[in-house]
Amino acid sequence: MNATPTRTVTDTDAVQRMSQAFAHVFEDPDSAAEVFSADAFFDLNMPVWRIQLQSAAAFSAQIKEINAGVVRIAVLRTVPTADGFVTEHEEHQDVDGHDLSARRLWLCDVRNARIVTAIGYCSGEWDEELRARHAAEAPMIRS
């Protein structure tokens, strides 16, 4: 019986750099063309909605549309895969003096040093009141 050969993962350092560059797109949407292939496909899954976009320009425009304040992204971890990487990040956005946060998990396929597919799952935006309620009703065991 012939075993299916195992594909090798992308270079770990390159994946970490690409993950950071991807996170930076949320802070600076104009950098999307440097990170994604021109015809990249995006499948964005939110708590009560789902949208799909085609092209780095469309993703950049979507980020510009939803950003309402200064955005800061913290990459929590990135794991290489055979085709790219999975990354988890947390976003904080200052909107009219209020901190809105969201946690996201992204599955990214990479070809020729560009992201060609990004499938994202988002917690939705949490304001200070929701984070306080959550801390009281469902304290986290791990951060």
Secondary structure as a PSIPRED ss2 file (coil, helix, strand):
# PSIPRED VFORMAT (PSIPRED V4.0)

   1 M C   1.000  0.000  0.000
   2 N C   1.000  0.000  0.000
   3 A C   1.000  0.000  0.000
   4 T C   1.000  0.000  0.000
   5 P C   1.000  0.000  0.000
   6 T C   1.000  0.000  0.000
   7 R C   1.000  0.000  0.000
   8 T C   1.000  0.000  0.000
   9 V C   1.000  0.000  0.000
  10 T C   1.000  0.000  0.000
  11 D C   1.000  0.000  0.000
  12 T H   0.000  1.000  0.000
  13 D H   0.000  1.000  0.000
  14 A H   0.000  1.000  0.000
  15 V H   0.000  1.000  0.000
  16 Q H   0.000  1.000  0.000
  17 R H   0.000  1.000  0.000
  18 M H   0.000  1.000  0.000
  19 S H   0.000  1.000  0.000
  20 Q H   0.000  1.000  0.000
  21 A H   0.000  1.000  0.000
  22 F H   0.000  1.000  0.000
  23 A H   0.000  1.000  0.000
  24 H H   0.000  1.000  0.000
  25 V H   0.000  1.000  0.000
  26 F H   0.000  1.000  0.000
  27 E H   0.000  1.000  0.000
  28 D C   1.000  0.000  0.000
  29 P H   0.000  1.000  0.000
  30 D H   0.000  1.000  0.000
  31 S H   0.000  1.000  0.000
  32 A H   0.000  1.000  0.000
  33 A H   0.000  1.000  0.000
  34 E H   0.000  1.000  0.000
  35 V H   0.000  1.000  0.000
  36 F E   0.000  0.000  1.000
  37 S E   0.000  0.000  1.000
  38 A E   0.000  0.000  1.000
  39 D E   0.000  0.000  1.000
  40 A E   0.000  0.000  1.000
  41 F E   0.000  0.000  1.000
  42 F E   0.000  0.000  1.000
  43 D E   0.000  0.000  1.000
  44 L E   0.000  0.000  1.000
  45 N E   0.000  0.000  1.000
  46 M E   0.000  0.000  1.000
  47 P C   1.000  0.000  0.000
  48 V C   1.000  0.000  0.000
  49 W E   0.000  0.000  1.000
  50 R E   0.000  0.000  1.000
  51 I E   0.000  0.000  1.000
  52 Q E   0.000  0.000  1.000
  53 L E   0.000  0.000  1.000
  54 Q E   0.000  0.000  1.000
  55 S C   1.000  0.000  0.000
  56 A H   0.000  1.000  0.000
  57 A H   0.000  1.000  0.000
  58 A H   0.000  1.000  0.000
  59 F H   0.000  1.000  0.000
  60 S H   0.000  1.000  0.000
  61 A H   0.000  1.000  0.000
  62 Q H   0.000  1.000  0.000
  63 I H   0.000  1.000  0.000
  64 K H   0.000  1.000  0.000
  65 E H   0.000  1.000  0.000
  66 I H   0.000  1.000  0.000
  67 N C   1.000  0.000  0.000
  68 A C   1.000  0.000  0.000
  69 G C   1.000  0.000  0.000
  70 V E   0.000  0.000  1.000
  71 V E   0.000  0.000  1.000
  72 R E   0.000  0.000  1.000
  73 I E   0.000  0.000  1.000
  74 A E   0.000  0.000  1.000
  75 V E   0.000  0.000  1.000
  76 L E   0.000  0.000  1.000
  77 R E   0.000  0.000  1.000
  78 T E   0.000  0.000  1.000
  79 V E   0.000  0.000  1.000
  80 P E   0.000  0.000  1.000
  81 T C   1.000  0.000  0.000
  82 A C   1.000  0.000  0.000
  83 D C   1.000  0.000  0.000
  84 G E   0.000  0.000  1.000
  85 F E   0.000  0.000  1.000
  86 V E   0.000  0.000  1.000
  87 T E   0.000  0.000  1.000
  88 E E   0.000  0.000  1.000
  89 H E   0.000  0.000  1.000
  90 E E   0.000  0.000  1.000
  91 E E   0.000  0.000  1.000
  92 H E   0.000  0.000  1.000
  93 Q E   0.000  0.000  1.000
  94 D E   0.000  0.000  1.000
  95 V E   0.000  0.000  1.000
  96 D C   1.000  0.000  0.000
  97 G C   1.000  0.000  0.000
  98 H E   0.000  0.000  1.000
  99 D E   0.000  0.000  1.000
 100 L E   0.000  0.000  1.000
 101 S E   0.000  0.000  1.000
 102 A E   0.000  0.000  1.000
 103 R E   0.000  0.000  1.000
 104 R E   0.000  0.000  1.000
 105 L E   0.000  0.000  1.000
 106 W E   0.000  0.000  1.000
 107 L E   0.000  0.000  1.000
 108 C E   0.000  0.000  1.000
 109 D E   0.000  0.000  1.000
 110 V E   0.000  0.000  1.000
 111 R E   0.000  0.000  1.000
 112 N C   1.000  0.000  0.000
 113 A C   1.000  0.000  0.000
 114 R E   0.000  0.000  1.000
 115 I E   0.000  0.000  1.000
 116 V E   0.000  0.000  1.000
 117 T E   0.000  0.000  1.000
 118 A E   0.000  0.000  1.000
 119 I E   0.000  0.000  1.000
 120 G E   0.000  0.000  1.000
 121 Y E   0.000  0.000  1.000
 122 C E   0.000  0.000  1.000
 123 S C   1.000  0.000  0.000
 124 G C   1.000  0.000  0.000
 125 E C   1.000  0.000  0.000
 126 W E   0.000  0.000  1.000
 127 D C   1.000  0.000  0.000
 128 E H   0.000  1.000  0.000
 129 E H   0.000  1.000  0.000
 130 L H   0.000  1.000  0.000
 131 R H   0.000  1.000  0.000
 132 A H   0.000  1.000  0.000
 133 R H   0.000  1.000  0.000
 134 H H   0.000  1.000  0.000
 135 A H   0.000  1.000  0.000
 136 A H   0.000  1.000  0.000
 137 E H   0.000  1.000  0.000
 138 A C   1.000  0.000  0.000
 139 P C   1.000  0.000  0.000
 140 M C   1.000  0.000  0.000
 141 I C   1.000  0.000  0.000
 142 R C   1.000  0.000  0.000
 143 S C   1.000  0.000  0.000
